[in-house]
Amino acid sequence: MKFIYGASKHNLKKINDDNPVMLDGQLIPRIHSISCLGVTLDETLTWEEHIEAISQEVGAGTGMLNHIKPLVPAQMLQPIYSVFIQPFFDYSFPLWHTCNKTLKDE
């Protein structure tokens, strides 16, 4: 069992980690982000870690496409994209509009 705070960066700075969270005499460790069903949730809900992870996966997928492009028929590239890259955008689409402008522009 672990726990995560949800607050602004300003309020997270005020948290005193010297006061441990205990449950039935057991120390519950704090985490700063958690991944569940492919979505990474961080303490400030900025989606920064999630977008970084998606960017890495999509970058790997496009690198793979570029690598195989000369080896497969052109009509196969779209289905390969649809299977290996597009799901990263579709799966968490509702989250994209809530991230800040800096992350959207990256």
C-alpha positions as CSV (number, residue, x, y, z in Angstrom):
1,M,0.0,0.0,0.0
2,K,1.2,3.5,-0.9
3,F,-0.3,6.9,-0.9
4,I,-0.1,10.0,-3.1
5,Y,-1.0,13.6,-2.3
6,G,-3.0,15.7,-4.8
7,A,-2.3,19.4,-4.6
8,S,-0.7,22.4,-6.3
9,K,3.1,22.7,-6.3
10,H,2.8,25.5,-3.9
11,N,0.8,23.5,-1.4
12,L,3.0,20.4,-1.8
13,K,6.0,22.4,-0.6
14,K,4.2,23.0,2.7
15,I,3.8,19.3,3.4
16,N,6.0,18.0,6.2
17,D,7.3,14.6,5.3
18,D,8.6,14.2,8.9
19,N,5.0,13.3,9.9
20,P,4.7,9.7,8.5
21,V,1.3,8.3,7.4
22,M,0.6,5.2,9.5
23,L,-2.2,2.6,9.2
24,D,-2.6,-0.1,11.8
25,G,1.0,0.7,13.0
26,Q,2.5,0.3,9.5
27,L,4.3,3.1,7.7
28,I,2.6,3.9,4.4
29,P,5.2,5.1,1.9
30,R,4.5,8.3,-0.1
31,I,4.9,8.2,-3.9
32,H,4.9,11.2,-6.3
33,S,3.2,9.5,-9.2
34,I,1.3,6.4,-10.0
35,S,0.6,4.6,-13.2
36,C,-2.8,2.8,-13.6
37,L,-4.1,1.3,-16.8
38,G,-1.5,3.2,-18.9
39,V,-2.2,6.6,-17.4
40,T,0.4,8.2,-15.2
41,L,-1.1,10.4,-12.5
42,D,1.2,12.8,-10.6
43,E,0.6,14.8,-7.5
44,T,-0.1,18.1,-9.2
45,L,-2.2,16.7,-12.1
46,T,0.0,18.4,-14.7
47,W,0.3,15.2,-16.7
48,E,4.0,16.0,-17.3
49,E,5.1,12.4,-16.5
50,H,2.3,10.9,-18.5
51,I,3.1,13.0,-21.6
52,E,6.8,12.2,-21.3
53,A,6.1,8.5,-21.2
54,I,3.7,8.8,-24.2
55,S,6.3,10.8,-26.1
56,Q,8.9,8.2,-25.5
57,E,6.6,5.4,-26.7
58,V,5.4,7.3,-29.8
59,G,9.1,8.3,-30.6
60,A,10.0,4.6,-30.5
61,G,7.1,3.7,-32.7
62,T,7.9,6.3,-35.3
63,G,11.5,5.2,-35.2
64,M,10.4,1.7,-35.9
65,L,8.2,2.9,-38.8
66,N,11.1,4.8,-40.3
67,H,13.3,1.7,-40.0
68,I,10.8,-0.6,-41.7
69,K,9.5,1.9,-44.3
70,P,11.9,0.7,-47.0
71,L,11.2,-3.0,-46.2
72,V,7.4,-3.1,-46.3
73,P,4.8,-2.1,-49.0
74,A,3.6,1.5,-48.6
75,Q,0.0,0.4,-48.0
76,M,1.1,-1.5,-44.8
77,L,2.5,1.6,-43.1
78,Q,-1.0,3.0,-42.1
79,P,-2.2,-0.2,-40.5
80,I,1.1,-0.5,-38.6
81,Y,0.8,3.1,-37.4
82,S,-2.8,2.3,-36.4
83,V,-1.7,-0.6,-34.2
84,F,1.5,0.6,-32.7
85,I,1.2,4.4,-32.4
86,Q,-2.3,5.7,-32.7
87,P,-3.6,4.0,-29.5
88,F,-1.3,6.1,-27.4
89,F,-3.1,9.2,-28.5
90,D,-6.6,7.7,-28.5
91,Y,-6.5,6.0,-25.1
92,S,-6.0,9.0,-23.0
93,F,-7.4,11.7,-25.3
94,P,-9.7,13.2,-22.6
95,L,-6.6,14.1,-20.6
96,W,-4.8,16.1,-23.3
97,H,-7.1,19.2,-23.0
98,T,-6.3,19.5,-19.3
99,C,-2.5,19.8,-19.6
100,N,-0.8,23.2,-19.6
101,K,0.2,25.1,-22.7
102,T,3.9,24.3,-22.4
103,L,3.2,20.5,-22.5
104,K,0.7,20.9,-25.4
105,D,3.3,22.7,-27.4
106,E,6.1,20.1,-26.9
